[in-house]
């Protein structure tokens, strides 16, 4: 791999800094030693690399706050099922059948797709075992990632034996990963606690995670209130709603990232808002699994930080943030009327809100001097993007992953003109196809 240049100038850009003013700036961005050194007027001084944006849109990299990299090899194997059937008949058997080699193949395949489509940072929940393989694979790609080992100490009876773990082992393995990986790769790689959801975790495990999260200021990543059936199971077992139960066990805090929250009533939304819980909206996944439409504008109006995630290729089939932004806006138009979730808000959810959800709002999520240079350049020289009267509308409603001309993390160009700088797409695809076939055979599919 060639040495990473210490300075890059991107000139002639249409810059969307994604600050409160939603301004559009014509000019340049200077990157030095992995951080943004100047925005606007082209600065004096030499740069190692100069990129002519030719008027293209320069904006912060997308931040996806709910993904399962390990499920990328499941693409096409788990279609047309409701959530609990989807888990028990496809996803859990395939997760149990993973090996370190297949996990690495899944993570590399996902990271290539994510970088190609402008995603620079992720929050991902992996499976119960062999999570070191995912850390190793993702670290080598150059992406910014917060990764959690899935925790399941009380799964339903139909869960495979390999996904069953006792409370002590679940906690000890998560803590060992934290000691080994948290803050590595120059701070790009971090570790989260990832109890799968209340249905598969004991109260003791959830309470222990809440205590450890407070002690170590570690993020917690879980699913919550995705489908009505899930909510009813939790209510029957605990006597309270899903969100109330998470509150009772001490998990509702600014460190909690709750994926989905489709079925949350006003009282639960207030509980989320009061405790600073972050919510991830996954519109494609919610549609494909028939989960429903999350009350996103209602939560935003209460001050809840709502970000976006594509979930997994097993319940979405792609990892495309452009698709998630577009669907997020369109679904609320159906639910509440046009303009309920405008394009600017959808793009904010994909950038600044994602950074907030990860606790990285001072480092990424907007183009401002001193922040990390996690940037993407969208080529606007395509017929489907013309005339581009409103850049925010153009990006949310018209752009697509193959319009991304460059993806940069920490000042390193990881994707340029469709080609990855650290990854070999042909090799990744070949390995993924081979490992997916073997994985399906092991899972009995």
C-alpha positions as CSV (number, residue, x, y, z in Angstrom):
1,X,0.0,0.0,0.0
2,X,1.3,3.4,-0.9
3,X,2.1,5.9,1.8
4,X,-0.8,8.1,3.0
5,X,-0.3,11.7,1.9
6,X,-0.1,14.1,4.9
7,X,-2.0,16.9,3.0
8,X,-4.8,16.9,0.5
9,X,-6.5,19.9,-1.2
10,X,-10.0,19.4,-2.6
11,X,-10.7,22.4,-4.8
12,X,-13.7,23.7,-6.9
13,X,-16.1,21.9,-4.6
14,X,-19.8,22.5,-3.7
15,X,-19.4,22.1,0.0
16,X,-22.2,21.1,2.3
17,X,-20.7,21.5,5.8
18,X,-23.8,20.2,7.5
19,X,-23.8,22.8,10.2
20,X,-26.8,24.4,11.8
21,X,-27.1,27.0,9.0
22,X,-27.3,24.4,6.2
23,X,-25.1,26.7,4.1
24,X,-23.7,25.7,0.8
25,X,-20.1,26.9,0.2
26,X,-18.3,27.1,-3.1
27,X,-14.6,26.6,-2.6
28,X,-12.0,24.3,-1.2
29,X,-11.2,22.0,1.8
30,X,-7.7,21.6,3.0
31,X,-6.8,18.4,4.9
32,X,-3.6,18.1,6.9
33,X,-2.5,15.1,9.0
34,X,-6.0,13.6,9.0
35,X,-7.9,16.7,10.0
36,X,-9.7,19.5,8.3
37,X,-7.3,22.5,8.1
38,X,-9.4,25.0,6.2
39,X,-12.8,25.4,4.6
40,X,-13.9,27.9,1.9
41,X,-11.3,30.0,0.3
42,X,-8.4,28.0,-1.1
43,X,-5.5,28.3,1.3
44,X,-1.9,29.1,0.5
45,X,0.7,26.4,0.8
46,X,1.6,23.2,-0.9
47,X,-0.4,20.0,-0.7
48,X,0.8,16.5,-1.4
49,X,-2.4,15.7,-3.4
50,X,-4.7,18.1,-5.2
51,X,-8.2,16.9,-6.3
52,X,-10.4,19.0,-8.6
53,X,-14.0,18.4,-7.5
54,X,-15.3,20.0,-10.7
55,X,-18.2,21.4,-8.8
56,X,-19.1,18.1,-7.1
57,X,-20.8,17.9,-3.7
58,X,-18.3,17.6,-0.8
59,X,-19.9,16.6,2.5
60,X,-19.2,14.6,5.6
61,X,-19.1,10.9,5.3
62,X,-22.2,9.0,6.1
63,X,-22.5,7.4,9.6
64,X,-24.6,4.3,9.8
65,X,-25.5,3.4,13.4
66,X,-27.1,0.0,13.0
67,X,-25.5,-2.7,10.9
68,X,-24.6,-6.4,11.2
69,X,-21.5,-7.0,9.1
70,X,-21.6,-10.7,9.8
71,X,-25.0,-11.0,7.9
72,X,-23.6,-9.8,4.6
73,X,-23.1,-13.4,3.4
74,X,-26.8,-14.0,4.2
75,X,-27.9,-11.8,1.3
76,X,-30.8,-13.6,-0.5
77,X,-31.0,-16.4,2.0
78,X,-33.5,-14.8,4.4
79,X,-36.2,-13.1,2.3
80,X,-40.0,-12.7,2.8
81,X,-40.2,-13.7,6.5
82,X,-41.4,-11.9,9.6
83,X,-38.8,-11.0,12.2
84,X,-39.0,-13.9,14.7
85,X,-39.4,-16.5,11.9
86,X,-36.5,-14.8,10.1
87,X,-34.3,-15.1,13.1
88,X,-35.2,-18.7,14.1
89,X,-35.1,-20.2,10.6
90,X,-32.4,-18.3,8.8
91,X,-30.3,-15.7,10.7
92,X,-29.6,-17.6,13.9
93,X,-28.7,-20.9,12.1
94,X,-26.4,-19.0,9.8
95,X,-24.8,-17.0,12.5
96,X,-24.1,-20.2,14.4
97,X,-22.5,-21.7,11.3
98,X,-20.0,-18.8,10.9
99,X,-16.3,-19.5,11.1
100,X,-13.5,-16.9,11.5
101,X,-12.9,-17.2,7.7
102,X,-16.5,-16.6,6.8
103,X,-16.8,-13.7,9.3
104,X,-13.8,-12.0,7.7
105,X,-15.3,-12.5,4.3
106,X,-18.6,-11.0,5.4
107,X,-17.0,-8.0,7.0
108,X,-14.7,-7.3,4.0
109,X,-17.6,-7.6,1.6
110,X,-19.7,-5.2,3.7
111,X,-16.9,-2.6,4.2
112,X,-16.2,-2.5,0.4
113,X,-19.9,-1.8,-0.3
114,X,-20.2,0.8,2.5
115,X,-17.1,2.7,1.4
116,X,-18.2,2.6,-2.2
117,X,-21.5,4.2,-1.2
118,X,-19.9,6.9,1.0
119,X,-20.3,5.4,4.5
120,X,-17.2,6.2,6.6
121,X,-18.3,5.2,10.1
122,X,-20.5,2.4,11.4
123,X,-21.9,1.0,14.6
124,X,-22.3,-2.8,14.1
125,X,-23.6,-5.7,16.1
126,X,-21.8,-9.0,15.3
127,X,-22.7,-12.6,16.3
128,X,-21.9,-14.3,19.6
129,X,-18.6,-15.9,18.7
130,X,-15.3,-15.2,16.9
131,X,-15.7,-11.4,16.9
132,X,-11.9,-10.9,16.8
133,X,-12.1,-11.9,13.2
134,X,-14.4,-9.0,12.5
135,X,-12.2,-6.5,14.3
136,X,-9.2,-7.7,12.3
137,X,-11.0,-7.4,9.0
138,X,-12.5,-4.0,9.6
139,X,-9.4,-2.5,11.1
140,X,-7.5,-3.3,7.8
141,X,-10.1,-1.6,5.7
142,X,-9.5,1.9,7.1
143,X,-13.1,2.4,8.1
144,X,-14.2,4.0,11.4
145,X,-16.2,1.4,13.3
146,X,-17.7,0.7,16.7
147,X,-18.1,-3.0,17.0
148,X,-19.9,-5.1,19.5
149,X,-20.0,-8.9,20.2
150,X,-23.7,-10.0,20.3
151,X,-24.7,-11.0,23.8
152,X,-27.4,-13.7,24.2
153,X,-27.6,-15.5,27.6
154,X,-31.3,-16.3,27.5
155,X,-32.3,-17.0,23.9
156,X,-35.6,-18.7,22.9
157,X,-35.5,-22.5,22.9
158,X,-35.2,-22.7,19.1
159,X,-31.9,-20.8,19.1
160,X,-28.9,-22.9,18.1
161,X,-26.6,-24.1,20.8
162,X,-23.6,-22.1,19.5
163,X,-25.5,-18.9,20.2
164,X,-26.2,-19.8,23.8
165,X,-23.8,-18.4,26.3
166,X,-23.9,-18.0,30.1
167,X,-23.9,-14.6,31.7
168,X,-20.3,-14.7,32.9
169,X,-18.9,-15.8,29.6
170,X,-20.9,-13.2,27.7
171,X,-19.6,-10.4,29.9
172,X,-16.0,-11.7,30.1
173,X,-15.7,-12.0,26.3
174,X,-17.1,-8.5,25.7
175,X,-14.6,-7.0,28.3
176,X,-11.7,-8.9,26.7
177,X,-12.6,-7.4,23.3
178,X,-12.8,-4.0,24.9
179,X,-9.3,-4.4,26.4
180,X,-7.8,-5.6,23.2
181,X,-9.4,-3.4,20.6
182,X,-10.9,-0.2,22.0
183,X,-9.2,2.8,20.7
184,X,-6.9,1.0,18.3
185,X,-6.0,2.0,14.7
186,X,-5.5,5.6,15.8
187,X,-8.8,5.7,17.6
188,X,-10.8,4.5,14.5
189,X,-11.8,1.2,16.1
190,X,-13.9,1.2,19.3
191,X,-15.9,-1.4,21.2
192,X,-19.6,-1.4,22.3
193,X,-21.6,-3.8,24.5
194,X,-24.3,-5.4,22.2
195,X,-27.0,-7.3,24.0
196,X,-29.2,-8.5,21.1
197,X,-32.6,-7.6,22.5
198,X,-34.6,-8.1,25.7
199,X,-36.1,-11.3,24.3
200,X,-32.7,-13.1,24.2
201,X,-31.0,-11.6,27.3
202,X,-31.6,-12.1,31.0
203,X,-32.4,-9.2,33.3
204,X,-29.1,-9.9,35.1
205,X,-27.1,-9.5,31.9
206,X,-28.9,-6.2,31.0
207,X,-28.3,-4.8,34.4
208,X,-24.6,-5.9,34.3
209,X,-24.2,-4.2,30.9
210,X,-25.8,-1.0,32.2
211,X,-23.4,-0.9,35.1
212,X,-20.3,-1.6,32.9
213,X,-21.5,1.0,30.4
214,X,-21.6,3.6,33.2
215,X,-18.3,2.5,34.7
216,X,-16.4,2.6,31.3
217,X,-18.5,5.1,29.4
218,X,-19.0,2.5,26.7
219,X,-21.8,2.6,24.2
220,X,-24.6,0.0,24.3
221,X,-26.1,-1.2,21.0
222,X,-29.4,-3.1,21.1
223,X,-32.7,-3.7,19.2
224,X,-35.8,-2.3,20.7
225,X,-39.5,-2.3,19.8
226,X,-39.0,-3.4,16.3
227,X,-42.2,-5.5,15.9
228,X,-45.4,-5.8,17.9
229,X,-44.8,-9.4,18.6
230,X,-41.5,-8.6,20.2
231,X,-43.1,-5.9,22.3
232,X,-45.8,-8.3,23.5
233,X,-43.3,-10.9,24.5
234,X,-41.4,-8.4,26.7
235,X,-44.6,-7.2,28.2
236,X,-45.8,-10.7,29.1
237,X,-42.4,-11.5,30.7
238,X,-41.9,-8.2,32.6
239,X,-45.3,-6.6,32.9
240,X,-44.1,-3.4,31.3
241,X,-43.4,-2.1,27.7
242,X,-40.0,-2.7,26.0
243,X,-38.7,0.8,26.6
244,X,-39.9,0.8,30.2
245,X,-38.1,-2.5,30.8
246,X,-34.8,-1.1,29.4
247,X,-35.3,1.8,31.8
248,X,-35.9,-0.5,34.7
249,X,-32.7,-2.4,34.1
250,X,-30.7,0.9,33.9
251,X,-29.9,1.0,30.2
252,X,-31.7,4.2,29.2
253,X,-28.8,6.7,29.0
254,X,-27.1,8.8,26.4
255,X,-24.8,5.8,25.8
256,X,-27.7,3.6,24.6
257,X,-28.3,3.2,20.8
258,X,-31.7,1.6,20.3
259,X,-32.3,0.3,16.8
260,X,-35.7,0.6,15.2
261,X,-38.1,1.9,17.9
262,X,-41.0,1.4,15.5
263,X,-43.6,0.7,18.2
264,X,-43.0,3.4,20.8
265,X,-45.9,5.3,22.3
266,X,-45.7,9.0,23.4
267,X,-44.9,7.9,27.0
268,X,-42.0,5.7,25.8
269,X,-40.8,8.5,23.5
270,X,-40.7,10.8,26.4
271,X,-38.7,8.3,28.4
272,X,-36.2,8.0,25.5
273,X,-35.9,11.8,25.3
274,X,-35.6,12.4,29.0
275,X,-32.7,10.0,29.3
276,X,-30.9,11.0,26.1
277,X,-31.3,7.7,24.4
278,X,-30.2,7.6,20.7
279,X,-32.5,5.9,18.2
280,X,-31.5,4.4,14.8
281,X,-34.1,4.3,12.1
282,X,-33.8,1.5,9.5
283,X,-36.6,2.2,7.0
284,X,-35.7,-0.5,4.4
285,X,-35.4,-3.2,7.0
286,X,-38.6,-2.2,8.7
287,X,-40.4,-2.3,5.3
288,X,-38.9,-5.7,4.2
289,X,-39.7,-7.4,7.5
290,X,-43.2,-5.8,7.7
291,X,-42.3,-4.1,11.0
292,X,-44.1,-0.8,10.4
293,X,-43.2,2.8,10.1
294,X,-41.3,4.4,13.0
295,X,-42.6,7.7,14.3
296,X,-39.4,9.5,13.4
297,X,-40.7,13.2,13.2
298,X,-42.4,12.7,16.5
299,X,-39.2,11.5,18.1
300,X,-37.2,14.3,16.5
301,X,-39.7,16.9,17.8
302,X,-39.1,15.6,21.3
303,X,-35.4,16.2,20.9
304,X,-34.4,12.5,20.4
305,X,-31.3,12.0,18.3
306,X,-32.5,9.8,15.4
307,X,-29.8,8.5,13.0
308,X,-29.9,6.0,10.2
309,X,-28.8,2.5,9.5
310,X,-29.3,0.0,6.7
311,X,-29.4,-2.9,9.2
312,X,-28.1,-5.9,7.4
313,X,-28.0,-7.5,4.0
314,X,-30.1,-10.3,5.4
315,X,-33.1,-8.0,5.9
316,X,-32.3,-5.2,3.4
317,X,-30.1,-6.7,0.8
318,X,-28.0,-3.6,0.4
319,X,-26.1,-1.2,2.7
320,X,-27.0,2.0,0.8
321,X,-27.3,5.2,2.8
322,X,-28.8,7.0,-0.1
323,X,-31.7,4.5,-0.2
324,X,-32.2,4.9,3.6
325,X,-32.3,8.7,3.4
326,X,-34.8,8.6,0.5
327,X,-37.1,6.0,2.2
328,X,-36.9,7.7,5.5
329,X,-38.3,10.9,4.0
330,X,-40.8,9.2,1.7
331,X,-42.3,7.0,4.5
332,X,-43.1,10.0,6.6
333,X,-44.7,11.7,3.7
334,X,-47.1,8.7,3.5
335,X,-47.6,8.7,7.2
336,X,-48.0,12.4,7.9
337,X,-47.9,14.3,4.6
338,X,-45.3,15.8,2.3
339,X,-42.5,17.7,4.2
340,X,-42.9,15.8,7.4
341,X,-39.2,14.7,7.1
342,X,-37.5,17.1,4.7
343,X,-34.4,16.3,2.8
344,X,-32.2,18.5,5.0
345,X,-33.3,16.6,8.0
346,X,-32.7,13.2,6.4
347,X,-29.2,14.2,5.4
348,X,-28.6,15.5,9.0
349,X,-29.7,12.1,10.3
350,X,-27.1,10.4,8.0
351,X,-24.3,12.7,9.1
352,X,-24.4,14.8,12.2
353,X,-27.0,12.7,14.1
354,X,-24.9,9.6,13.4
355,X,-21.9,11.3,14.8
356,X,-23.9,12.3,17.9
357,X,-25.1,8.7,18.3
358,X,-21.6,7.5,18.4
359,X,-20.5,10.2,20.8
360,X,-18.2,11.6,18.1
361,X,-20.0,14.9,17.3
362,X,-16.8,16.8,18.2
363,X,-14.8,14.7,15.7
364,X,-16.9,13.9,12.7
365,X,-20.3,14.6,11.2
366,X,-19.7,18.0,9.7
367,X,-17.0,19.8,7.7
368,X,-15.4,22.2,10.2
369,X,-11.8,23.2,10.9
370,X,-10.2,20.8,13.4
371,X,-12.5,17.9,12.8
372,X,-11.4,14.5,11.4
373,X,-11.3,14.4,7.7
374,X,-14.0,11.9,7.1
375,X,-15.3,13.2,3.7
376,X,-17.1,12.1,0.6
377,X,-17.2,13.6,-2.8
378,X,-20.3,13.1,-5.0
379,X,-19.8,13.6,-8.7
380,X,-22.8,15.7,-9.9
381,X,-21.9,15.4,-13.6
382,X,-24.6,12.8,-14.3
383,X,-28.0,13.3,-16.1
384,X,-30.0,11.9,-13.2
385,X,-28.6,14.6,-10.9
386,X,-29.4,17.5,-13.2
387,X,-30.2,20.3,-12.8
388,X,-29.5,20.1,-9.0
389,X,-31.3,23.3,-8.0
390,X,-31.2,22.2,-4.3
391,X,-28.2,20.2,-3.3
392,X,-29.9,18.6,-0.3
393,X,-32.8,17.5,-2.3
394,X,-30.5,16.2,-5.1
395,X,-28.5,14.1,-2.7
396,X,-31.4,12.6,-0.8
397,X,-33.9,12.0,-3.6
398,X,-31.7,11.6,-6.7
399,X,-28.2,10.4,-5.9
400,X,-27.1,6.8,-5.5
401,X,-23.9,5.0,-4.4
402,X,-22.2,4.9,-7.8
403,X,-22.2,8.7,-7.8
404,X,-19.7,8.7,-5.0
405,X,-16.4,9.7,-6.5
406,X,-14.2,9.7,-3.4
407,X,-14.5,8.4,0.2
408,X,-11.9,9.5,2.8
409,X,-11.4,8.5,6.5
410,X,-8.9,10.3,8.7
411,X,-7.5,12.0,5.7
412,X,-6.8,8.8,3.8
413,X,-8.6,8.2,0.5
414,X,-10.1,4.7,0.8
415,X,-12.2,4.8,-2.4
416,X,-11.6,6.9,-5.5
417,X,-13.3,6.7,-8.9
418,X,-15.0,3.5,-7.9
419,X,-11.7,1.7,-6.9
420,X,-10.8,0.9,-3.3
421,X,-7.2,1.7,-2.3
422,X,-6.9,-1.0,0.5
423,X,-9.3,-3.6,-0.9
424,X,-9.4,-5.8,-4.0
425,X,-13.0,-6.1,-5.1
426,X,-12.4,-9.2,-7.2
427,X,-10.8,-11.1,-4.4
428,X,-13.4,-10.0,-1.9
429,X,-16.3,-11.1,-4.1
430,X,-14.7,-14.4,-4.9
431,X,-14.0,-15.1,-1.2
432,X,-17.5,-14.0,-0.2
433,X,-19.1,-16.3,-2.7
434,X,-17.0,-19.3,-1.7
435,X,-17.6,-18.7,2.1
436,X,-21.3,-18.1,1.6
437,X,-21.8,-21.4,-0.1
438,X,-19.9,-23.3,2.6
439,X,-21.8,-21.3,5.3
440,X,-25.2,-22.2,3.9
441,X,-24.2,-25.8,3.7
442,X,-23.1,-25.9,7.3
443,X,-26.4,-24.1,8.3
444,X,-28.4,-26.8,6.4
445,X,-30.0,-24.3,4.0
